[in-house]
């Protein structure tokens, strides 16, 4: 029983990180109505910015305070993602207002390749380290309940708490603020939103900036665990099944979808892997997403689209 609970806990922690990446997809889709294929590249670009600024800032300012260096590096990386959001709106989205969805989709693919190239040009293509002081030592709990206790990862626990706080904050932002309601209005109808005075350009800059900050947090967490390298953008691929499962327009759906996939892939690898030769963790999420597309294509919390003829 203890091993089962450890596996479930590990799956929940991984699921929260998947949900954090998926949240970037949901935010931009809710505000622009386009599936942002550049989210993985944004995670990589933000993580590279954080890693490199944390190296450069102590050299520029001549001090060796890790906490202050990381704080300044995070602020600098946030500013980088705001600049990226402004450039995306100014150079791409502004010219594609009221275009077909496939046009916007292809634009995000172009943005993805641009960010991949810009990341290498500005920050380099080696493997970099992010050290924000997250605890690496394991934590043993419930020693009196289970023999030997439950072995938990403190790093995964802290990461999941950060992800949960960010998700809760963004949920409140969308539901309780005027800007959040404006974002939803823009997603429903660009022209109607403009006609009632909602500044489309500013709204898009805001939502891409928020998406960039979410990508930065995800990049810092994954970079702290795995190191910052170009394969980190592949982590975003796990977010595709998450948003399919939870629904493209639902923040709670992104959370639940991430938790389901995180726990499901861990349990399937442990208990089904020996019967199918292993490696099930790599494709479990995509098979589950395919099943949902066949049965409930809008996801668990997505809005049904009804076309009347």
N, C-alpha and C positions, 0 to 999 in steps of 0.2 A: 504493500500500500504506500509506503514511504517513497519508493522509486517512482510509482505512478504519479504521486503528487509533485515530486520534483520535476517530472517531465511536463506535467500540466503547467506548473509555474514557469518553467522555461519557455513553453509555448506562449503563455500570456505575455511575457516580457518581450519576446520577439514580435508578437502580434501588435503590441502597442507601437513598436518602431515601424512596422509595416503601415499601421494606421496613420502614423505621422507623415510618412511619405505620401500616402494616398490622400491625405488631407489637402496637400498642395493641388492635386488634380481636381478635387471637389471644389475648392475655393475658386479656382480660375474658371471652371465650368459653370459654377453658379453665377459668376459675374459677367462672363462673356459668351457662354453657350458653346464653347469650343473645348474639345479634349486636348489638353496641353501635353504633347509628346516631348516637350522640352524640359519637363519637370526633373527627369533624371540628370540631364546636363546641368540644370540649375543646382541640384544637390552637389554635384561634382565641383562646379565652379565656386560655389560658396565654401565648400570644405577646403579647396585649394587656397582660396583667399584667406581663410582663417589660419590655416597652417603656415602659410608664407608670411603673413603679417605678424604672427606670433614669433617668427624668427627674426624678421627685419626690425621690428619696433625697438627691441632692446639695443640693437646695433645703432639705430638712428639716434636714440635718446641717451644712450650710454649708461644704462642701469640694468640690473638683473633681478627684477621682481616679477616672478612668474604670474602672480595674481593680477597685477596691474597690466602686465604685458598682454595677458589673455583678454582682459577687459577691453583694452584699447584695440586689440586685434578684432574682437567681436564687433565693436562699434565700426571699425573700418570696413569689415566685411558686410555689415548691414548697409553702410553707405554705398558699397559696391553694388549690392543687389537692388538698391533704390535707383542707382544710375542705370542698371540693366533694365529695370522696369520702365524708366523714362524713355530709354532708347527703343525698347520694344513698341511702346505706344507711338512714339514720334515717327519711327521709320517703317513700322509694319501695320499695326492695328488701325491707326488713324486713316490709312488708305484703303482699309478693307471693311469699313462700316457697312452693314447690311448686305455683305456678300454671302454666298452660299457657305454652309458649314464646312464642306470639303476644302474650300479655299483657305479658310482660317486654319483648318487642320494641317494642310500642307505648309502654311506659314510657320506653324509651331515646329514642324520637322526642320525647316530651314534654320529657325532660331536655335534648335538643338545642336545642329552641326556648327553653327557660328560660335556658340558658347564652348563647345568642345575645343575648337581651334583657338579661340581667344584665351581659354584657360591655359592651354599649353604655351601660347605666346607670352602671356603675362606672368605666369607663375611657374612654368616648367612642367616637365612630364615625368619626373622621378617619383618615388614613393616617399611621402612626407608623414611626419608624426604630429598628432595633436594631443597635447597633454594638458587637460583642464583640471587635473587633480581628482578625477573620479576614482573611487575606491576599487582596487583590483582584487583584494583578498576575499575569499568565500566567507559566507555567513552560515553558521549552523544554528537552526532553531528547532523547537519542539523536541528536545532531547529526551524529555520525560514521557513523551507520547509515542515516539517511534524509536526503535533500536538504532542508535547512532545519530538520531536526529535527521532533519532535512537539510541538505546542502544547497544553499542558494547563492546566486551571484549578486554581490552588492552593486556592481556596476550595472547589471541589468535592472536591478530594482530602482536605482537612482534614475536611470535612463527612462524607465517606464513612468516614474513619477513626474519627470520633466515633460514627457510627452502628454501625459494626462492633464497637467496644468495648462499646457498650451492649447490643447483641444478644447478644454472647458472655457478658456478665455475667448477663443475664437467663436465658439458657439454662442456665448453671451453677446459678443460683438455683432454677430449677424442678426440675432433676434431682438436686441434691445436698443440698438443705436440707429440714428437716422442714416448714417453712412451705410450700415449693414442693410437696411431696407432699400436704400438706393442701389446697392449692388444687386440685390435680387430683382429689382425693377429693370435694371439694364439687361440682365440675362433674359428676362421675359420678352422684351421688345425694345430694340435700340431706338427706333424712331419715336415710339411713344414716350420713352424715358426722356429723350431730348426735347420733346414737345412740351413737357411740363417743367422744364428748366433744370434737369439733372445734367451736370457737365460730364459728358461721356468720357472725354480724354482724362479728366482728373480721376474719375472712378476707376478707369482701367489702370492708371498708374498706381493707385492705391492697392488694387487687388493683386497686381503683379508684384508690388513691393511686399505685401503680406505673404504671397506665395513664395517670394524669395527668402523672407525671414524664416518661414517654415522649412524651406529647403536648407537654410543655413543651420538651423537647430538639428535637423536630421543628419546633415553632413558632419557636424561636430560630433554627434553621438556615434555615428557609424565610423567616422575617422578615428575617434578615440579607441574604438574596439578593434578595427581592422587595419588602420593606417589609411592615409589618403592616397589613392591610386585610381587610375582611370577605370578600373573594374568596378569602382564604387557606384558608378552610374547604373550598373546592372541591378543594383538593389531595387531601383525604381521599377524594374520589371515585375517584382513581387507585388507592387502596388496595383498593377492592372487587374489581377483577379480580385483584389480587395474591393476596388470601386465597382467592379461588375457584381460582386456578391452583395455589397451594401447599398448600391445605388449611386449614380453619378451626382445626384443633387442633395445627398443627405450626409451631413457631418456625423450624426449618430451612426448612420450606416457604415461610414468609413471605419469608425471605432469597432463596431461589432464585427464587421467583415474582417478586419485585421486580427481580432482576437480569435475568431473561428478558424481562420487559415493558420495562424501561428500555432494554436493548440493542435489542430488537425494534422498538420505536417509533422509535428514532433511525435504524436501518438502513432501515426501511420508508419513513420520510419522505424520506431521501436518495435511495434507489434505486428506490422504487416511486412516490413522490409525483409525479414528473413525468408519469407515465403515467395517473394518476387525478385530476389536477388539484390536488394538494397537500392539506394538512390531514389526511393519514392519521395523523399522530402523535396527533391528538385522539381518534380512535376505534379505533385499532389494538388497544389493551388490551381494550376491551369486546368486540370481535369474537373475539379469542383466548379470552376468558373464556367467551363463548357456546359456542364450539367445545368447550371443556373440559366445560362443563355437559352437552353432548350425549353426549360420549364417556366422560368420567370425572368424574362430578359431585362426588366426594369430594376431588378435587384430586390433586396428585402424591403428597403425603405424608399426606393425610387418612385417617381410619379408616373402613373400610367398615362400613356399617350393614346388618346382615342380620336381617330379620324372619322368624321361622319360624311357620308356621301349623299 
